[in-house]
Structures are given as C-alpha cells and as structure tokens.
Amino acid sequence: MREILTNEVNDLMNENKPVHVIDVREVDEVKAGKIPGAMNIPLALVEFTMQDLDKSKEYILVCRSGGRSSRAALLLEERGYKVLNMVGGMDEWKGATE
C-alpha cells in the first residue's frame, strides 16, 4: 500500500492540483471537521459504494489516525483502484478544514 504524509496532501491542495480525498470516518466524526472537498464514505460502506468511484482517478484515504483508511486502501487497491493512505490521519492534519 502506498502512503502519503499529511503535509504532502496539504502541498498538493495548495498547488491547486486535483486531489480526490475520501474520509472513511463515521458521519459524527466528520462533523468536527474534514479536509475541504473530501467525500465522506464511512469504512463500513466503502465495499458497497466503490462502484461509484472512478478507477482512472487516484484517491487519498483519510481517517482519524490512519488505521481505518489503511483497511479501506487495501480493499480498494485489491480491486484495482489507485489509492494512497494518509499517514497519521486527521490527528496529524495541519491544513484547512470545513
């Protein structure tokens, strides 16, 4: 599984590069703040909604600390999606939130 650091994600966003973030935390957790533009797909629903994702895009997966997003990344990677796990999750995120 490929990984990306929080500051690297923030740099990509500041460079106005296309960044596709999927936050796999529960809805209540996301209400406290998420990376701007991130889609919220709770981990339990990833398997059932992955057909809605575009396999030509690269997705950055995020959770609170990196554990759930790594499970989601493995699941998607096994099915042919291009994914990166954001190490440290929102606990380490220093960028903007919405």
N, C-alpha and C positions, 0 to 999 in steps of 0.2 A: 504494500500500500504506500502510495506517495503521500508526503506530508508537506505542509506549508506553515510557516510561522505567522503569528498574528500581525507582526509589523510588515511582513511581505504582502499580506492581504490588504492592509491599510495603504501601502505604497501603490499597489495596483489600482485601488479605488481613487487615490489622489492623482494618478496619471490618466484618469478617465478611460481606462481600458475596460472592455466588457468583462464584468465579474458576475458570475452566477452562484449565489450563496444559498444553500439550503440549511436552515436551522432545524435540527431534529429534536429540540427540546419540546416539552409539553406546552400547550397554549398558555397556561398560567405563568410559566417561566418567561415566555416571550413577552408577555405584557410588561415586564420590568425593563425591557429594552432589547432591541435586536440590531444587527448590522443593517444600515439603510439599504432597502431594496431586497433584503433576504426573504425567501419564501419560507414559510413555516410548514414543515411536514413532520409531525411527531414520529419518532423512531418506529412505533408500532404500526404506523400507516405507510411507511416507505415501500414495503413489499407490494402493497395494494395500489399504490399511486405511481410507481416507477414508469409505467407505460405512458404516462403523460409527459415524461422528461424527454428531451431531445438528445439522442446519442451523439450528435455531432458537436455538442457543447461540452465544456469542461465545468464541473460543479465543485465548489468548495463546500465541504460539510462541516457544520459547527454544532456544538452543544455547550454545556456548562464548562466542562473541563477537558473534553476530548475522548472520553470513553464511548459514549453512545454514538458520536459521529464516526468513530473508527469502525464500529459494528455496521453502521449504515454504509460506510465507504466500502467495506469488504463485500457486503451484499450486492451493492450496485456494480462494483468492479467485476465480480464473478459473472455478472450478466451483461458485460460489455460496455458499461458506462465509463466515461473518463472522469475520475474524481480525485480530489485531494482532501486530506483530513487536516483541519486547522488545529495544530498542536496547542494545548493549553486552553482552548475554547474561550468562552466569554469571560471566564475568570482572568484571562491574560489580555483581553482586548482593551486597547487604549484609545481606539478611534471613536468616531461619532456613533451614536445610537439613535434609534427612533422608536 
